[in-house]
Amino acid sequence: MIEQLSYLAYISGWWIVRTLPEPLAYRLFAFIADLVGSRNGKSVQRLRSNLARVKPGLSPTELNALVVSAMRSYMRYWCDTFRIQNWSVARIQSTVTTTNENLLIDPMKKGDGVVIALPHSGNWDHAGAYFCSLGIPLVTVAERLKPEALFQKFLHHREEMGFEVLSLDNRSFATLVKRAREKRLIALVADRDLSQSGIDVNFFNFPARMPAGPALLHIKTGVAIVVAHVSYTESGIHINFEPVEVPSSGTDEERIQACVQNIANLFEKGIARTPQDWHMLQRIWVDGDFKDRSERTVA
């Protein structure tokens, strides 16, 4: 019953935001961002501590201002997500600027496929909708949400934009390998994996874990691997592409480790440029009182 009520509330809110006049919808979400930020709940505290590691030299006043900007960016993401179904193809395309887009476009034109690793930054749904609008089919993976009806709603929402969305389970990687060999564009959000299967990396000078998926797909299939960092502009988003260096020698394990660390290094560069657009309200580092997912399950 609680899950059903939660779903109905979520869908009702989604419908209301889609039907509101655009300026009013964005003002409402900015107000919500400021309200939630002022209450300083656990998620906001986590965002604050994450940003403090990204920008360690900020004064308390400067850090507070960054947290406000980050919460507004985060709520802008949700407002965009709720309203993007109303946008025309022309609007989606005209509100995207890019740097080094050839790193993605050139291999796709040759039919070679690409694996893109992204952090939780900007609006990756907008970025995905942009490439789908160019006729580039996109494959991604989504963690199952509760209630199931809400997960299905998001699944349908992304499929309508042209995504193929795989549910994160034991079969998803085998399907990704198949799609990579079919020379598809595979986009994976890859800046957080707190399980024991995550790859240990140095991230802003602290230990973190990130998923091996993008690196493993590249090494197993040979498709190109690129990092894409999405940040907000006044009218839309900017996507910056960077090539990922992967050692040509060594064991697969060594190459995966080096590749994931290089992805983490590129994530650092992008996040440091636009920290307000990094929507990381969860734990990211594995020091201090951290317990991995398996330990928490056992407890």
N, C-alpha and C positions, 0 to 999 in steps of 0.2 A: 504493500500500500504506500509506504514512504517513497519507494523508488518511482512508483507510478505518479504520485503527486509531484515529485521532483521533475519528472519528465514533462508533465503538463505545464508546470510553471516555466520551465526552460523554453518549451515550444511557444507558449503564449508570449514570453518576452521576446523571442526571436521574431514572431509575427509583428509585434508592436514596433520593434526597432526598424523593421523593413518598411513599415507603412508611415513612420514619422517623416516629416520634412527633413531633408538631409542636414541643414544647419542645426536644427533642434536636436536631432539624434546625436550628433557629435558633441554638442554642448552638454547634453545629458550624460554622456559617457565620460567627459572630462570632469564633470561634477562628481560622478561616482568614483573616479580615480582619486580625486582629492579627498573625498569622504573616507574611502577605504584606507588611503595613506595616513590620514590624520588619526585613525583608530589604532594604527601600528600593531596589527595582529601578527601572528606567527609568519605568514607568507611575506608580509612587508618587512618584518625583521630579517628574514632570510635574504630578501632582495637587498636590503641595506648592507648586510654583512658580505654578500657576494660582490656588490659594487665597491665596497671598501677595499677588497683585494684587487679589483681591477684598477682602481684609482687610489692607491694608498696614500698619496700626498695631499688629499683634499682635507680642508678644514671641516669641522662639524656642520657649519652653515652651508658650505659648498656641497657636502655629501647629502644633506637634506634636500637641497635644490635638485640634485641629480636624481634622488629617489622620487621626487614629485614628477620630474620629467619622464622617468622610467615608467611610473604608474600610468601617466597619461598616454604614453606610447603603447603600453600593454592594453589599455582599454580601447585605444584607437584600433588595435589589432582586432579586438572582438567586435567592435562596431563595423569595421570593414568586412569581417567574416560573415556577419549577419546580413549585410547589405549587398555583397558582391554579386548575388544572383540578380539584382536589379540592374547591374552595369552592362552596357553594350560592349561588344568586342572592341569598338573604336575607343571607348573609354579605358578599357583594360590596357590596350596597347599604348595609348597616348600618355598614360600615367606611369610608364616604366622607362627608366634610363639604365644603361648598362656600361660596364667597363670590361674589356677583354671578352666580349660575347663570342668572339670567334673560337674560343676554347671549347665552347659547347656546339656552336652552329657548324663549324667546319667538319668535325667528326660525324655529326648527324647527317650532313649532306652527303658524305661519303658512305653512309650506311654502317658506320663502325660502332655506334653506341657510346654512351658516356655514363659514368657513375658520378653523381654530385653529392658531396657531404656538406651539410649546412648546420649552423648553430641555431638555437631558438632566438632568432633576431629578425626584426622587421615583420613583414607579412609574407611567409613562404607560400601561403595559398594564392595570394595575388601573383607571386612569381610563377607558380605552377600554372595558373590560369593563363598567364601571358604566353608561356611556351606552348601550351595546348592550343591557344588561339593562332599560333604560327604553324599549326599542323604537326607539332612534335608530340607524340603520345608519351605520357609520363606515368611511371610506375612508382609507387611509394608504399610504405608500411605504416600502419596505425595500431597503436596499443588499444586493446578493447576497453571501452568505457562501461560504467554501470550507471543507469540501467541499460540493458541491451537495446531497448528502443532508441535511446539517445545515440548509442554507437551507430545504429543503422541509419539514423537521421544524418549524422555527419558523413557516413559512408556515401549515402545517396547524394548529399550536397557536393561532395568532391567528385563523384562520378559524373554528375551533371556538367561539371567544368571540364571534363575530359580525362580525369585521373583514373588510373587503375589502382585501387587501394587494396593491399593485402593485409589481412589480420595478422598481428604479431603472434605467431605460434611456432610449433616445431616444424611445420611444413613451409613456412614463409621463405626461408633462405633457399631451399631447393627451387622454389618458384622464381626467386630473384636471379639465381644462376641461369635458369632457363631463359628468363627475359633478357639478361645480359648477353647471352649467346644469340638471342634474336635481334640484338643490336638496338635495344630500346634505350630511352633516357630513364635512368633510375635515380631518384632523389631521396636521400635519407638524412633525416635530422640526427646528428651524431655527436652532440657535445655532452651527453650524460648517460652513463651506464654504471649504476652502483652495485651491480651484481659481481660475483667472483669471476664471471666470464669476461668482464670488461678488461680492457688493456690499460695498464698503469702508465700514466703520462705525467709530465711536469707541465702545469698550467698556471700561468701567472706566479711561478715560483712556489707553488704548493702542489701536493700530490692529488691527482684526480684519476678517474677511470672513464674511458670512452669506448664505444662499441667498435668491434673489429670489422663489422659488416662491410663498409665501403672498401676498406683495404683488402679484405678477403675476396670480395667480388672482383676487384682489379687483378689480383694475383692469380686467381683461379681461371679467369676468363680472358684476361688481356685487354679489356676495354679501358679506355682512358679514364682517369680519375681527376676530379677538379673540386676545389672548394668554392662555394658561392656564399657570399655574405650579403644579406638583404638588410637595408636600412631605409628609414623613412625620409622622404623629401616633403616639401610643403604640399605638393599636389598628388603624391603617390609614393613610389618606392624606387630605390636604386639598387641594382644587383652588381656586385663586384666579383669577378671570377679570377681565381688564382690557380696555376698548375700545382699539383702535389708531386714533390720529388719522392721517388721510390727506388731504393737500391736495386741494382740489377743482379747482385750476387748475394750469397748467404742462404740460409735455410728459409723456408716459408715463414716460420715463426719469427725469425730475425727481421725479415722484410716487412711483415705485418706490424711488428713493434715499431720499426722506424717510420713506416708510413703513417700510422696513427699518431705518433709524436709530431710528425710534420703537419698533419691535419690540425692538431692542437695548436701548433705554432701559428698557423694561418688564421685559425679562429681568434687567437690572441690579438693579432694585428687588426682584424676587422672590429672586434668588440672594443678594443682600446680607442679606435677612431670614433665610434658611435655607441658608447656604453649605455646611453638612455634607451636604446632600442633592443638591448639584450634582455629578453623576457624570461629571466631565470629566477623564479620565486620558490625554487626548491633547492635542496642541498645539491652541491656540485662537487665539493672537495671531500676527500676521504681521510682527513686527519681529525685530531681532537677526539670527540666521543662517538665517532662514526661506527656504525655496525652495518655490514652488508645485508642485502635482502634475505639471504638464506638464514643468517643469524637471527634477524627479526622474526622470520617465519617460525623458527624453532622456539624462540622465546614466547 
